[in-house]
Amino acid sequence: MEDLIFYRSAEQSVKEALQSLKDTDTENYHKVRREALAYYQYKGTDEYVKPFFDSVSFQKELPIYTTNITKRLIKRISLTYKNAPTRNVENEKYIDLTRDKNLAMKQFERLHNLSGTVALRIGFKDGRFTYTPIMEYTPFFDAEDVLNPIGLSHSIRADEDMFVYWSADEHFMYNGAGKRYRINEDNVNPYGILPMVFAQPDTIVDEHFNLGAIDIAQANKQIDIALTMLSHHIKVAGGQFVGTGDIDLTKIEFGLYKMPVVPEGAAITNIAPGVNITNIIDGIKYQMLLVQGNHHIKFDFGFTGSKSGVSIKLENIELLEDREDSVEQFNVIEQRIYEIEKAIAWSELGIRLPDSFSINFAEIEFPDPDKKLERRDWNKQHGLENEVDWLIQDNPDGFEDREEAEEYLAERRKSLVSVKKKADEPENIFKL
């Protein structure tokens, strides 16, 4: 512990953690990420739009219009775990220990792409490894490396005034006043390794915390503002009734759908504004095109059905190049995760996982129906595939084994033959 530049003792680390949590720059950084996360989860996003329409009468007559494009675009650029990778570990129990890993890593990749720097805590519960993203935390560094933490502190969600501290040697909890609480004897980390890995965007230079695709969430907010304005302009296109003359304003209700009552001698007219909604729609389209270009996204890939797989791949070549960089990054992350899994498996279960580990990330295939049919015809002619193989390929989760798929196909054939026989039988016009 002598080589730490931020603290010399556990007590000092607690003080530094509390101070860091109060730091203005850190809070502003996390505030931006919280907003992006709200748009990704599509949770309470109207609160970010309301300040731009603070009129009570406006919000009463016209609700805030919100959309959910952030999650869709983040999913589109998160291609590393789109198809489950293959991990090579010579231990039969490893598959069961990591049953939830593919789903967890897919979610982790999306959070990383959305917000930037994210920590992943590897734990153990109910006989399996757990993988928990940590969005907000306080890192501690070695004197010669200010990018890779050797210690970490974060709040416990169930109690925002309680925090947990981890390093390779120590593990304990403390409260907002700095009082420590023992988790185990002598506050020792039983794993002997920091059970965290960190995903960084490629914009990292000399700071640990970096932002991700925040512009997607910001564009989502701008589009929500524009759509709310568009809804308002469509609503007022019919005009606004106004009264002129000697009118008691206290007896008149104002609103787009309210008819004012005026005394004799006064007049009612209608003012119809010249509303040009085309410009607003064009602005929304431009905002979408801008964020699309920033992240090499083609909104129609995989959906048109009229393009070949090669054509779609060429349109998205930059997106695939980004994926190659991401694959290299997550290959290193997976290696680090495995080192932590080895330590936890030995500590919790007494199991020594092998040193050798490798991972093969699945390639991305674009839809090409014609090419798919040609490949299947060729494989069938050469005895490599048949209808049962195709049934399993198209619905891999629909059958427990090949025998079940064969039985299903046999039943379907019998059913089709029965239907055909009935269709071929002459109709009995005397049948009731």
Phi, psi and omega in degrees: 000355186290339187267011178279136181266345183260343179199155177247351181210168178297321180298319180293325179296322178297315180298317179295322180296314180296321179294319181295323180296332181270353183298133185296315181297318179297319180295319178296321178299312181289331179297318178296319180291325177297320179296317178299320180294324178297320178290325178295319179277350184053057186229109176068027183289340178297334179294335179277346181261328185306321180301338179276350178224066189278000178291127180296318181294326179295310182292334180289321183269336185222109181292157177293134180264121179236152178232167181234076179259342185298312182297320182297316182288323177296319176297324182293324182270353181264090188249353184297316182251021179303316171249140186299131177282170177250121178258132183254105178224126182277067176205121186295331183282345186297323181298317180289323179295332184245032185302325183263010189290318183299315179295318180296319181289327175297316178293322179296317179300318181294317177297321178295314179296326180290307193250347179103237184292122180222141175261149176237119179268123176263122182232194181215128180204137177053039174080011180221158173288147174241152183227105188243117177291141176238114185275320184239123182201167176248118180269154174234142192235158170283156183299332185256005181213102182262016179250326185250109184295146171251358176207158184208142177229137178210159182284155174266117189305325182293336180215104185294346180263007177244141183229158177236142181241137178229139163215183179294336184252326189243155176202117180201172177246159176206160181256183184296340179272356179094003180285130182270149178232132184285133174262319176216181184298127177064015178055038183271141171281113185291343184273338181071017180209143176294116186278044181226146166235159185231130176258128182241141173290164183285003177271001182297134178232287184223016177231147182288315183273127179219149182272154178257225183278056180297332182297336178293314178294322179294321176295322177301317179294316179298321179292322176298319178297314181295320180291326176294318176297319180298316178300320179295315182295323177295322182291323182273000182299333179284355177095172180234129176284136178227152178245144178236155179109199181276097186237134175277104186296338181287347182253009181244133175264132181259145179162159183297327185251025180243132178266115179289143176256123184238154181287169180299138181098343177267169184230152176243129177230169180237126177257117180254106182290153176278095185266124178246091183281345181298320180296322179293317179298318178297323178295321178294317179298319180296320179298319178294317180295325181294312180290330175297314180295324181298331185240018174057041184259135170248117188292339186260000186291135180086000185238337186289320181079349182259356181251149178283164178298324179296317180298315180296321180295319179295324179294333186245029185297323180291324177295321179290326176294321175299322180296322179300318177296320180294322179298318178298317180296313183284341173296317177294318180298317179298322178297318179292321177299319182296323177298321177291318178300320178299315181294319180291319180299321180289318182289318186272325188239349184071024180257130176263106175285148182295157179289329184284128177212136174214157181223139179242111179280130183293142178287157178268124178250133178264146183297130177212086186304317182297315180294324179296317179294320179298317181294319180292320178298317181295315180297323180291319180296330182260014175070024181265335181214160171216191185298327180295318178299318182293323179297318179291321179297318183283337180219072186295335181265001185274347185222139180287325180207178182294324181299319179296322178294320179296318179296318179298315181295322179296317178297319179296321180294318177299318181296318181293321178296318179298317179296320180294320179298316179298322180292330182278342181289139179292143183286131178271106185288344181267356181286131181282000000 
